[in-house]
Amino acid sequence: MANKRKQYSAQFKAKVALAAIRGEKTVAELASQYEVHPTMINTWKRQLVEGASDVFESGNAAAPIHNDQQAQIDEL
């Protein structure tokens, strides 16, 4: 039987990463609460922080990402 990796939605990743940034709970507590590995939370947190400046870029409206594009991004 093939072992499939669990895929998380962008909304879920953002929610967990924001909780990590808030710092109200430790990464270990969040990992237990959301049932994900702490390394994944740290990765999502880093991605959120690094991509935050894109939200404020002037002149560039972010194009919405379609589900197939998000799946490819998640796979990478």
PyMOL Python script that loads the backbone (N, CA, C, O; Angstrom):
from pymol import cmd

cmd.read_pdbstr("""\
ATOM      1  N   MET A   1       0.837  -1.171   0.000  1.00  0.00           N
ATOM      2  CA  MET A   1       0.000   0.000   0.000  1.00  0.00           C
ATOM      3  C   MET A   1       0.888   1.243   0.000  1.00  0.00           C
ATOM      4  O   MET A   1       1.824   1.345   0.793  1.00  0.00           O
ATOM      5  N   ALA A   2       0.590   2.174  -0.884  1.00  0.00           N
ATOM      6  CA  ALA A   2       1.375   3.393  -0.986  1.00  0.00           C
ATOM      7  C   ALA A   2       1.037   4.325   0.170  1.00  0.00           C
ATOM      8  O   ALA A   2      -0.126   4.497   0.534  1.00  0.00           O
ATOM      9  N   ASN A   3       2.068   4.912   0.729  1.00  0.00           N
ATOM     10  CA  ASN A   3       1.873   5.860   1.826  1.00  0.00           C
ATOM     11  C   ASN A   3       1.732   7.262   1.242  1.00  0.00           C
ATOM     12  O   ASN A   3       2.683   7.809   0.683  1.00  0.00           O
ATOM     13  N   LYS A   4       0.548   7.834   1.374  1.00  0.00           N
ATOM     14  CA  LYS A   4       0.287   9.166   0.833  1.00  0.00           C
ATOM     15  C   LYS A   4       0.568  10.214   1.898  1.00  0.00           C
ATOM     16  O   LYS A   4       0.221  10.038   3.066  1.00  0.00           O
ATOM     17  N   ARG A   5       1.194  11.292   1.486  1.00  0.00           N
ATOM     18  CA  ARG A   5       1.415  12.405   2.404  1.00  0.00           C
ATOM     19  C   ARG A   5       0.120  13.181   2.563  1.00  0.00           C
ATOM     20  O   ARG A   5      -0.657  13.327   1.619  1.00  0.00           O
ATOM     21  N   LYS A   6      -0.093  13.661   3.742  1.00  0.00           N
ATOM     22  CA  LYS A   6      -1.270  14.473   3.985  1.00  0.00           C
ATOM     23  C   LYS A   6      -1.022  15.863   3.419  1.00  0.00           C
ATOM     24  O   LYS A   6       0.045  16.447   3.612  1.00  0.00           O
ATOM     25  N   GLN A   7      -2.021  16.381   2.720  1.00  0.00           N
ATOM     26  CA  GLN A   7      -1.912  17.726   2.161  1.00  0.00           C
ATOM     27  C   GLN A   7      -2.800  18.655   2.961  1.00  0.00           C
ATOM     28  O   GLN A   7      -3.930  18.311   3.309  1.00  0.00           O
ATOM     29  N   TYR A   8      -2.281  19.826   3.246  1.00  0.00           N
ATOM     30  CA  TYR A   8      -2.996  20.812   4.038  1.00  0.00           C
ATOM     31  C   TYR A   8      -3.383  21.985   3.158  1.00  0.00           C
ATOM     32  O   TYR A   8      -2.642  22.359   2.248  1.00  0.00           O
ATOM     33  N   SER A   9      -4.537  22.563   3.428  1.00  0.00           N
ATOM     34  CA  SER A   9      -4.993  23.701   2.638  1.00  0.00           C
ATOM     35  C   SER A   9      -4.169  24.936   2.987  1.00  0.00           C
ATOM     36  O   SER A   9      -3.551  25.017   4.049  1.00  0.00           O
ATOM     37  N   ALA A  10      -4.177  25.880   2.079  1.00  0.00           N
ATOM     38  CA  ALA A  10      -3.466  27.138   2.308  1.00  0.00           C
ATOM     39  C   ALA A  10      -4.052  27.858   3.518  1.00  0.00           C
ATOM     40  O   ALA A  10      -3.323  28.495   4.278  1.00  0.00           O
ATOM     41  N   GLN A  11      -5.362  27.759   3.696  1.00  0.00           N
ATOM     42  CA  GLN A  11      -6.006  28.411   4.830  1.00  0.00           C
ATOM     43  C   GLN A  11      -5.522  27.803   6.151  1.00  0.00           C
ATOM     44  O   GLN A  11      -5.260  28.524   7.114  1.00  0.00           O
ATOM     45  N   PHE A  12      -5.408  26.482   6.185  1.00  0.00           N
ATOM     46  CA  PHE A  12      -4.938  25.811   7.388  1.00  0.00           C
ATOM     47  C   PHE A  12      -3.495  26.216   7.700  1.00  0.00           C
ATOM     48  O   PHE A  12      -3.158  26.515   8.845  1.00  0.00           O
ATOM     49  N   LYS A  13      -2.652  26.220   6.667  1.00  0.00           N
ATOM     50  CA  LYS A  13      -1.250  26.593   6.857  1.00  0.00           C
ATOM     51  C   LYS A  13      -1.135  28.008   7.381  1.00  0.00           C
ATOM     52  O   LYS A  13      -0.345  28.279   8.285  1.00  0.00           O
ATOM     53  N   ALA A  14      -1.933  28.926   6.807  1.00  0.00           N
ATOM     54  CA  ALA A  14      -1.899  30.320   7.245  1.00  0.00           C
ATOM     55  C   ALA A  14      -2.348  30.441   8.693  1.00  0.00           C
ATOM     56  O   ALA A  14      -1.750  31.181   9.474  1.00  0.00           O
ATOM     57  N   LYS A  15      -3.392  29.720   9.048  1.00  0.00           N
ATOM     58  CA  LYS A  15      -3.911  29.763  10.418  1.00  0.00           C
ATOM     59  C   LYS A  15      -2.853  29.294  11.413  1.00  0.00           C
ATOM     60  O   LYS A  15      -2.643  29.935  12.443  1.00  0.00           O
ATOM     61  N   VAL A  16      -2.194  28.194  11.116  1.00  0.00           N
ATOM     62  CA  VAL A  16      -1.177  27.639  12.010  1.00  0.00           C
ATOM     63  C   VAL A  16       0.041  28.563  12.063  1.00  0.00           C
ATOM     64  O   VAL A  16       0.586  28.813  13.138  1.00  0.00           O
ATOM     65  N   ALA A  17       0.464  29.067  10.910  1.00  0.00           N
ATOM     66  CA  ALA A  17       1.631  29.950  10.864  1.00  0.00           C
ATOM     67  C   ALA A  17       1.367  31.245  11.630  1.00  0.00           C
ATOM     68  O   ALA A  17       2.245  31.734  12.341  1.00  0.00           O
ATOM     69  N   LEU A  18       0.175  31.797  11.490  1.00  0.00           N
ATOM     70  CA  LEU A  18      -0.164  33.012  12.234  1.00  0.00           C
ATOM     71  C   LEU A  18      -0.180  32.750  13.734  1.00  0.00           C
ATOM     72  O   LEU A  18       0.258  33.590  14.521  1.00  0.00           O
ATOM     73  N   ALA A  19      -0.677  31.603  14.124  1.00  0.00           N
ATOM     74  CA  ALA A  19      -0.672  31.243  15.546  1.00  0.00           C
ATOM     75  C   ALA A  19       0.766  31.149  16.057  1.00  0.00           C
ATOM     76  O   ALA A  19       1.054  31.551  17.184  1.00  0.00           O
ATOM     77  N   ALA A  20       1.662  30.621  15.231  1.00  0.00           N
ATOM     78  CA  ALA A  20       3.065  30.523  15.625  1.00  0.00           C
ATOM     79  C   ALA A  20       3.698  31.903  15.730  1.00  0.00           C
ATOM     80  O   ALA A  20       4.498  32.153  16.633  1.00  0.00           O
ATOM     81  N   ILE A  21       3.349  32.795  14.820  1.00  0.00           N
ATOM     82  CA  ILE A  21       3.900  34.146  14.848  1.00  0.00           C
ATOM     83  C   ILE A  21       3.409  34.901  16.081  1.00  0.00           C
ATOM     84  O   ILE A  21       4.167  35.647  16.700  1.00  0.00           O
ATOM     85  N   ARG A  22       2.140  34.704  16.436  1.00  0.00           N
ATOM     86  CA  ARG A  22       1.585  35.372  17.619  1.00  0.00           C
ATOM     87  C   ARG A  22       2.379  35.016  18.871  1.00  0.00           C
ATOM     88  O   ARG A  22       2.551  35.855  19.756  1.00  0.00           O
ATOM     89  N   GLY A  23       2.858  33.790  18.949  1.00  0.00           N
ATOM     90  CA  GLY A  23       3.691  33.383  20.063  1.00  0.00           C
ATOM     91  C   GLY A  23       2.952  33.113  21.360  1.00  0.00           C
ATOM     92  O   GLY A  23       3.574  33.033  22.419  1.00  0.00           O
ATOM     93  N   GLU A  24       1.640  32.974  21.298  1.00  0.00           N
ATOM     94  CA  GLU A  24       0.873  32.705  22.512  1.00  0.00           C
ATOM     95  C   GLU A  24       1.088  31.276  23.004  1.00  0.00           C
ATOM     96  O   GLU A  24       0.937  30.994  24.193  1.00  0.00           O
ATOM     97  N   LYS A  25       1.439  30.379  22.087  1.00  0.00           N
ATOM     98  CA  LYS A  25       1.761  28.989  22.416  1.00  0.00           C
ATOM     99  C   LYS A  25       3.092  28.653  21.763  1.00  0.00           C
ATOM    100  O   LYS A  25       3.490  29.274  20.778  1.00  0.00           O
ATOM    101  N   THR A  26       3.768  27.669  22.322  1.00  0.00           N
ATOM    102  CA  THR A  26       5.018  27.226  21.721  1.00  0.00           C
ATOM    103  C   THR A  26       4.717  26.429  20.456  1.00  0.00           C
ATOM    104  O   THR A  26       3.590  25.981  20.242  1.00  0.00           O
ATOM    105  N   VAL A  27       5.731  26.261  19.632  1.00  0.00           N
ATOM    106  CA  VAL A  27       5.571  25.468  18.413  1.00  0.00           C
ATOM    107  C   VAL A  27       5.192  24.037  18.773  1.00  0.00           C
ATOM    108  O   VAL A  27       4.386  23.412  18.083  1.00  0.00           O
ATOM    109  N   ALA A  28       5.766  23.525  19.840  1.00  0.00           N
ATOM    110  CA  ALA A  28       5.434  22.163  20.266  1.00  0.00           C
ATOM    111  C   ALA A  28       3.961  22.057  20.667  1.00  0.00           C
ATOM    112  O   ALA A  28       3.299  21.069  20.349  1.00  0.00           O
ATOM    113  N   GLU A  29       3.454  23.064  21.357  1.00  0.00           N
ATOM    114  CA  GLU A  29       2.036  23.063  21.734  1.00  0.00           C
ATOM    115  C   GLU A  29       1.142  23.139  20.504  1.00  0.00           C
ATOM    116  O   GLU A  29       0.130  22.443  20.422  1.00  0.00           O
ATOM    117  N   LEU A  30       1.518  23.987  19.544  1.00  0.00           N
ATOM    118  CA  LEU A  30       0.746  24.105  18.307  1.00  0.00           C
ATOM    119  C   LEU A  30       0.789  22.798  17.517  1.00  0.00           C
ATOM    120  O   LEU A  30      -0.221  22.376  16.954  1.00  0.00           O
ATOM    121  N   ALA A  31       1.946  22.168  17.477  1.00  0.00           N
ATOM    122  CA  ALA A  31       2.088  20.902  16.758  1.00  0.00           C
ATOM    123  C   ALA A  31       1.156  19.851  17.348  1.00  0.00           C
ATOM    124  O   ALA A  31       0.527  19.089  16.614  1.00  0.00           O
ATOM    125  N   SER A  32       1.070  19.815  18.642  1.00  0.00           N
ATOM    126  CA  SER A  32       0.181  18.871  19.301  1.00  0.00           C
ATOM    127  C   SER A  32      -1.283  19.226  19.045  1.00  0.00           C
ATOM    128  O   SER A  32      -2.106  18.351  18.774  1.00  0.00           O
ATOM    129  N   GLN A  33      -1.594  20.509  19.133  1.00  0.00           N
ATOM    130  CA  GLN A  33      -2.969  20.966  18.932  1.00  0.00           C
ATOM    131  C   GLN A  33      -3.463  20.673  17.517  1.00  0.00           C
ATOM    132  O   GLN A  33      -4.574  20.176  17.336  1.00  0.00           O
ATOM    133  N   TYR A  34      -2.636  20.980  16.511  1.00  0.00           N
ATOM    134  CA  TYR A  34      -3.049  20.835  15.122  1.00  0.00           C
ATOM    135  C   TYR A  34      -2.613  19.514  14.493  1.00  0.00           C
ATOM    136  O   TYR A  34      -2.915  19.252  13.328  1.00  0.00           O
ATOM    137  N   GLU A  35      -1.907  18.685  15.253  1.00  0.00           N
ATOM    138  CA  GLU A  35      -1.455  17.367  14.799  1.00  0.00           C
ATOM    139  C   GLU A  35      -0.583  17.443  13.545  1.00  0.00           C
ATOM    140  O   GLU A  35      -0.798  16.718  12.574  1.00  0.00           O
ATOM    141  N   VAL A  36       0.401  18.334  13.591  1.00  0.00           N
ATOM    142  CA  VAL A  36       1.396  18.450  12.525  1.00  0.00           C
ATOM    143  C   VAL A  36       2.774  18.467  13.175  1.00  0.00           C
ATOM    144  O   VAL A  36       2.901  18.746  14.367  1.00  0.00           O
ATOM    145  N   HIS A  37       3.793  18.172  12.396  1.00  0.00           N
ATOM    146  CA  HIS A  37       5.157  18.160  12.912  1.00  0.00           C
ATOM    147  C   HIS A  37       5.639  19.590  13.143  1.00  0.00           C
ATOM    148  O   HIS A  37       5.334  20.473  12.341  1.00  0.00           O
ATOM    149  N   PRO A  38       6.385  19.839  14.222  1.00  0.00           N
ATOM    150  CA  PRO A  38       6.890  21.189  14.489  1.00  0.00           C
ATOM    151  C   PRO A  38       7.714  21.777  13.346  1.00  0.00           C
ATOM    152  O   PRO A  38       7.686  22.986  13.115  1.00  0.00           O
ATOM    153  N   THR A  39       8.444  20.923  12.635  1.00  0.00           N
ATOM    154  CA  THR A  39       9.230  21.415  11.501  1.00  0.00           C
ATOM    155  C   THR A  39       8.325  22.018  10.430  1.00  0.00           C
ATOM    156  O   THR A  39       8.680  23.018   9.807  1.00  0.00           O
ATOM    157  N   MET A  40       7.162  21.414  10.215  1.00  0.00           N
ATOM    158  CA  MET A  40       6.223  21.944   9.221  1.00  0.00           C
ATOM    159  C   MET A  40       5.735  23.323   9.655  1.00  0.00           C
ATOM    160  O   MET A  40       5.623  24.232   8.833  1.00  0.00           O
ATOM    161  N   ILE A  41       5.446  23.477  10.940  1.00  0.00           N
ATOM    162  CA  ILE A  41       4.976  24.773  11.441  1.00  0.00           C
ATOM    163  C   ILE A  41       6.047  25.828  11.235  1.00  0.00           C
ATOM    164  O   ILE A  41       5.748  26.936  10.788  1.00  0.00           O
ATOM    165  N   ASN A  42       7.291  25.497  11.557  1.00  0.00           N
ATOM    166  CA  ASN A  42       8.382  26.459  11.360  1.00  0.00           C
ATOM    167  C   ASN A  42       8.565  26.810   9.886  1.00  0.00           C
ATOM    168  O   ASN A  42       8.861  27.957   9.550  1.00  0.00           O
ATOM    169  N   THR A  43       8.391  25.828   9.012  1.00  0.00           N
ATOM    170  CA  THR A  43       8.497  26.077   7.573  1.00  0.00           C
ATOM    171  C   THR A  43       7.393  27.016   7.114  1.00  0.00           C
ATOM    172  O   THR A  43       7.655  27.980   6.394  1.00  0.00           O
ATOM    173  N   TRP A  44       6.149  26.739   7.528  1.00  0.00           N
ATOM    174  CA  TRP A  44       5.023  27.588   7.144  1.00  0.00           C
ATOM    175  C   TRP A  44       5.186  28.997   7.705  1.00  0.00           C
ATOM    176  O   TRP A  44       4.861  29.976   7.032  1.00  0.00           O
ATOM    177  N   LYS A  45       5.683  29.103   8.917  1.00  0.00           N
ATOM    178  CA  LYS A  45       5.906  30.412   9.544  1.00  0.00           C
ATOM    179  C   LYS A  45       6.942  31.213   8.737  1.00  0.00           C
ATOM    180  O   LYS A  45       6.750  32.396   8.458  1.00  0.00           O
ATOM    181  N   ARG A  46       8.035  30.543   8.372  1.00  0.00           N
ATOM    182  CA  ARG A  46       9.082  31.210   7.584  1.00  0.00           C
ATOM    183  C   ARG A  46       8.540  31.658   6.231  1.00  0.00           C
ATOM    184  O   ARG A  46       8.824  32.769   5.784  1.00  0.00           O
ATOM    185  N   GLN A  47       7.755  30.789   5.574  1.00  0.00           N
ATOM    186  CA  GLN A  47       7.180  31.135   4.273  1.00  0.00           C
ATOM    187  C   GLN A  47       6.243  32.334   4.394  1.00  0.00           C
ATOM    188  O   GLN A  47       6.228  33.202   3.521  1.00  0.00           O
ATOM    189  N   LEU A  48       5.474  32.382   5.460  1.00  0.00           N
ATOM    190  CA  LEU A  48       4.554  33.493   5.666  1.00  0.00           C
ATOM    191  C   LEU A  48       5.314  34.796   5.871  1.00  0.00           C
ATOM    192  O   LEU A  48       4.970  35.819   5.279  1.00  0.00           O
ATOM    193  N   VAL A  49       6.334  34.764   6.698  1.00  0.00           N
ATOM    194  CA  VAL A  49       7.127  35.958   6.967  1.00  0.00           C
ATOM    195  C   VAL A  49       7.836  36.436   5.704  1.00  0.00           C
ATOM    196  O   VAL A  49       7.851  37.632   5.411  1.00  0.00           O
ATOM    197  N   GLU A  50       8.425  35.498   4.954  1.00  0.00           N
ATOM    198  CA  GLU A  50       9.150  35.872   3.739  1.00  0.00           C
ATOM    199  C   GLU A  50       8.215  36.391   2.655  1.00  0.00           C
ATOM    200  O   GLU A  50       8.610  37.249   1.866  1.00  0.00           O
ATOM    201  N   GLY A  51       6.988  35.891   2.599  1.00  0.00           N
ATOM    202  CA  GLY A  51       6.050  36.305   1.563  1.00  0.00           C
ATOM    203  C   GLY A  51       5.175  37.476   1.945  1.00  0.00           C
ATOM    204  O   GLY A  51       4.390  37.953   1.126  1.00  0.00           O
ATOM    205  N   ALA A  52       5.294  37.950   3.173  1.00  0.00           N
ATOM    206  CA  ALA A  52       4.424  39.025   3.648  1.00  0.00           C
ATOM    207  C   ALA A  52       4.613  40.313   2.853  1.00  0.00           C
ATOM    208  O   ALA A  52       3.651  41.051   2.639  1.00  0.00           O
ATOM    209  N   SER A  53       5.818  40.588   2.420  1.00  0.00           N
ATOM    210  CA  SER A  53       6.061  41.832   1.686  1.00  0.00           C
ATOM    211  C   SER A  53       5.343  41.849   0.340  1.00  0.00           C
ATOM    212  O   SER A  53       5.047  42.920  -0.190  1.00  0.00           O
ATOM    213  N   ASP A  54       5.061  40.670  -0.217  1.00  0.00           N
ATOM    214  CA  ASP A  54       4.345  40.597  -1.490  1.00  0.00           C
ATOM    215  C   ASP A  54       2.943  41.183  -1.383  1.00  0.00           C
ATOM    216  O   ASP A  54       2.403  41.683  -2.370  1.00  0.00           O
ATOM    217  N   VAL A  55       2.362  41.125  -0.220  1.00  0.00           N
ATOM    218  CA  VAL A  55       1.017  41.651  -0.006  1.00  0.00           C
ATOM    219  C   VAL A  55       0.991  43.162  -0.233  1.00  0.00           C
ATOM    220  O   VAL A  55      -0.014  43.713  -0.683  1.00  0.00           O
ATOM    221  N   PHE A  56       2.093  43.820   0.080  1.00  0.00           N
ATOM    222  CA  PHE A  56       2.129  45.270   0.036  1.00  0.00           C
ATOM    223  C   PHE A  56       2.814  45.842  -1.200  1.00  0.00           C
ATOM    224  O   PHE A  56       3.033  47.051  -1.279  1.00  0.00           O
ATOM    225  N   GLU A  57       3.151  45.000  -2.156  1.00  0.00           N
ATOM    226  CA  GLU A  57       3.779  45.487  -3.378  1.00  0.00           C
ATOM    227  C   GLU A  57       2.792  46.356  -4.136  1.00  0.00           C
ATOM    228  O   GLU A  57       1.653  45.946  -4.361  1.00  0.00           O
ATOM    229  N   SER A  58       3.206  47.531  -4.527  1.00  0.00           N
ATOM    230  CA  SER A  58       2.308  48.428  -5.254  1.00  0.00           C
ATOM    231  C   SER A  58       2.317  48.102  -6.738  1.00  0.00           C
ATOM    232  O   SER A  58       3.340  47.716  -7.304  1.00  0.00           O
ATOM    233  N   GLY A  59       1.167  48.265  -7.346  1.00  0.00           N
ATOM    234  CA  GLY A  59       1.060  48.058  -8.778  1.00  0.00           C
ATOM    235  C   GLY A  59       0.865  46.618  -9.188  1.00  0.00           C
ATOM    236  O   GLY A  59       0.568  46.352 -10.353  1.00  0.00           O
ATOM    237  N   ASN A  60       1.017  45.696  -8.291  1.00  0.00           N
ATOM    238  CA  ASN A  60       0.846  44.282  -8.618  1.00  0.00           C
ATOM    239  C   ASN A  60      -0.275  43.699  -7.784  1.00  0.00           C
ATOM    240  O   ASN A  60      -0.134  43.495  -6.578  1.00  0.00           O
ATOM    241  N   ALA A  61      -1.375  43.438  -8.434  1.00  0.00           N
ATOM    242  CA  ALA A  61      -2.457  42.735  -7.747  1.00  0.00           C
ATOM    243  C   ALA A  61      -2.153  41.255  -7.830  1.00  0.00           C
ATOM    244  O   ALA A  61      -1.918  40.722  -8.914  1.00  0.00           O
ATOM    245  N   ALA A  62      -2.158  40.607  -6.710  1.00  0.00           N
ATOM    246  CA  ALA A  62      -1.856  39.174  -6.692  1.00  0.00           C
ATOM    247  C   ALA A  62      -2.966  38.411  -7.399  1.00  0.00           C
ATOM    248  O   ALA A  62      -4.148  38.594  -7.108  1.00  0.00           O
ATOM    249  N   ALA A  63      -2.576  37.567  -8.317  1.00  0.00           N
ATOM    250  CA  ALA A  63      -3.545  36.734  -9.026  1.00  0.00           C
ATOM    251  C   ALA A  63      -3.950  35.582  -8.123  1.00  0.00           C
ATOM    252  O   ALA A  63      -3.109  35.012  -7.428  1.00  0.00           O
ATOM    253  N   PRO A  64      -5.217  35.238  -8.127  1.00  0.00           N
ATOM    254  CA  PRO A  64      -5.636  34.124  -7.279  1.00  0.00           C
ATOM    255  C   PRO A  64      -5.006  32.808  -7.747  1.00  0.00           C
ATOM    256  O   PRO A  64      -4.852  32.574  -8.946  1.00  0.00           O
ATOM    257  N   ILE A  65      -4.653  31.976  -6.808  1.00  0.00           N
ATOM    258  CA  ILE A  65      -4.050  30.685  -7.124  1.00  0.00           C
ATOM    259  C   ILE A  65      -5.161  29.647  -7.190  1.00  0.00           C
ATOM    260  O   ILE A  65      -5.975  29.532  -6.274  1.00  0.00           O
ATOM    261  N   HIS A  66      -5.186  28.902  -8.275  1.00  0.00           N
ATOM    262  CA  HIS A  66      -6.186  27.863  -8.455  1.00  0.00           C
ATOM    263  C   HIS A  66      -5.755  26.607  -7.709  1.00  0.00           C
ATOM    264  O   HIS A  66      -4.582  26.451  -7.369  1.00  0.00           O
ATOM    265  N   ASN A  67      -6.707  25.713  -7.455  1.00  0.00           N
ATOM    266  CA  ASN A  67      -6.440  24.509  -6.678  1.00  0.00           C
ATOM    267  C   ASN A  67      -5.318  23.665  -7.286  1.00  0.00           C
ATOM    268  O   ASN A  67      -4.480  23.134  -6.557  1.00  0.00           O
ATOM    269  N   ASP A  68      -5.296  23.538  -8.611  1.00  0.00           N
ATOM    270  CA  ASP A  68      -4.242  22.731  -9.230  1.00  0.00           C
ATOM    271  C   ASP A  68      -2.875  23.386  -9.070  1.00  0.00           C
ATOM    272  O   ASP A  68      -1.868  22.695  -8.917  1.00  0.00           O
ATOM    273  N   GLN A  69      -2.837  24.716  -9.104  1.00  0.00           N
ATOM    274  CA  GLN A  69      -1.581  25.421  -8.886  1.00  0.00           C
ATOM    275  C   GLN A  69      -1.135  25.263  -7.429  1.00  0.00           C
ATOM    276  O   GLN A  69       0.049  25.060  -7.160  1.00  0.00           O
ATOM    277  N   GLN A  70      -2.079  25.357  -6.496  1.00  0.00           N
ATOM    278  CA  GLN A  70      -1.745  25.204  -5.078  1.00  0.00           C
ATOM    279  C   GLN A  70      -1.233  23.796  -4.808  1.00  0.00           C
ATOM    280  O   GLN A  70      -0.292  23.625  -4.033  1.00  0.00           O
ATOM    281  N   ALA A  71      -1.826  22.799  -5.423  1.00  0.00           N
ATOM    282  CA  ALA A  71      -1.382  21.422  -5.240  1.00  0.00           C
ATOM    283  C   ALA A  71       0.062  21.257  -5.726  1.00  0.00           C
ATOM    284  O   ALA A  71       0.864  20.568  -5.095  1.00  0.00           O
ATOM    285  N   GLN A  72       0.377  21.889  -6.838  1.00  0.00           N
ATOM    286  CA  GLN A  72       1.744  21.815  -7.366  1.00  0.00           C
ATOM    287  C   GLN A  72       2.710  22.532  -6.431  1.00  0.00           C
ATOM    288  O   GLN A  72       3.813  22.041  -6.191  1.00  0.00           O
ATOM    289  N   ILE A  73       2.314  23.682  -5.902  1.00  0.00           N
ATOM    290  CA  ILE A  73       3.155  24.424  -4.960  1.00  0.00           C
ATOM    291  C   ILE A  73       3.392  23.587  -3.715  1.00  0.00           C
ATOM    292  O   ILE A  73       4.521  23.491  -3.234  1.00  0.00           O
ATOM    293  N   ASP A  74       2.331  22.978  -3.189  1.00  0.00           N
ATOM    294  CA  ASP A  74       2.456  22.152  -1.994  1.00  0.00           C
ATOM    295  C   ASP A  74       3.388  20.965  -2.234  1.00  0.00           C
ATOM    296  O   ASP A  74       4.156  20.573  -1.356  1.00  0.00           O
ATOM    297  N   GLU A  75       3.305  20.400  -3.448  1.00  0.00           N
ATOM    298  CA  GLU A  75       4.144  19.252  -3.780  1.00  0.00           C
ATOM    299  C   GLU A  75       5.613  19.631  -3.810  1.00  0.00           C
ATOM    300  O   GLU A  75       6.468  18.844  -3.403  1.00  0.00           O
ATOM    301  N   LEU A  76       5.911  20.830  -4.290  1.00  0.00           N
ATOM    302  CA  LEU A  76       7.300  21.280  -4.369  1.00  0.00           C
ATOM    303  C   LEU A  76       7.820  21.561  -2.990  1.00  0.00           C
ATOM    304  O   LEU A  76       8.976  21.953  -2.834  1.00  0.00           O
TER     305      LEU A  76
END
""", "prot")
cmd.dss("prot")
cmd.show_as("cartoon", "prot")
cmd.util.cbc("prot")
cmd.orient("prot")
